[in-house]
Amino acid sequence: MGLVAREIEAAGISTVSLNMIWVYQNLIGMPRVAAIEHPFGRPYGDVGDAETQGAVLRAALDVATRAQEPGHVEHLPFRWHQDPKETKWHPKEPSPIIALIQKRRGK
């Protein structure tokens, strides 16, 4: 996604990406990132939760209006409502990239 965003930016169009692994995306050069603490597969919220989905979308678009230049990372105020370990659809073990990020954060 970072490569696509950079190409769109090169054409003069600002982009913002909603992203759960913002540290990694920032490292590869994602121009503008709206960081969210949601599990993979649910960046906008639970299935059928139109209220949260709309709020996340509006918040990500708001980042696009505030981010003046590439490299901007803004953390959205949303937190997942339950521990991912308690869900039946989320993997028990973190993906390799998430495990690396957690290791770097000291978790």
N, C-alpha and C positions, 0 to 999 in steps of 0.2 A: 504493500500500500504506500510506503514511503516514496518509492520510485515514481509511482503514478502521481502522487501529490506534488512531488518536485517538478515533474514535467508540466503539470497544470499551472503551477506557480510560475514556471519559466515562460508560459504563455500570457502571464499577466493576471491570472485569476487566483485570488487568495483561497486557501483551503484550510479546513480544520478536520482533524480525525478524532473520533471518539475511541478511546483506547484504554484497555485494562493493563497493558504492560508498557506504560509510558516511559519508563527508564530505558528500555530497549529501543523504543521508537525514537526517543530523543537522540540516542547514540547513532542511529542510522540516518538521521537527518530529516525526520518527519517535520515539515514546516511549522505547523501549529497543532498542538495536542490538547484535547479536552480529556483529562485523565479521570477515570471512574473506577471505583472500588466495587466492581460487580464481577461475578464469575463468568468464565468463558461460556459463550452460548446465550448469555442473558445481558448483553451490554445495556439494553434499554429498560430492562426489568422483566418481571415474570410474564409468562404467556397469559394474555387476556387482561393485563393490567394497563389499560389504555391511559389512565391518569398519570402513572409514573413514566410510561413510555413517552408521552407528550411532554412532560416536564423535563426529562433528560434531553430530548431533541431540542427543545427551546433553549435549555442551558448550553448545549453544545453550539448552537447557532449564535448565542450571545457571546461566546468566546471568540467567534469569528469577528464580531463587531469591535471587541476590545483589543484583540491581538494586532499590534501595529506592524510587527515584522516577524519573519520566520524565526523559529527557535523558541517561540512562546509555549510554555506548558502551564496549564491552569487546571487545578484539581476541583472537580465538581463536588458539591456538598452531599452527594448521595452515598449511602452505605447500604450494603445488602442486608436484608431483614433477618437472615438466619446464617448460621455457621455452614459453610459449604460441605463440611464433613457430615452434616445431618441430612443432606439432600440425597435422594436416590439416583438422580441423574448426573451428579458431579463425581468425577473420578476421586477415589480415596487418596491417591498419591498425586502431588502436584506435578505438572508438566516440567520437563527439564529447564525451560527458561524461567518459570516461576520459582523452582527450587533454587536456581542460581541467584535470582533477585532476593529471595528470602535469606539465603546464605550471606549475601553482601549486606543486607540490612541487619544481620545478627539475630534473625528469628529462629 
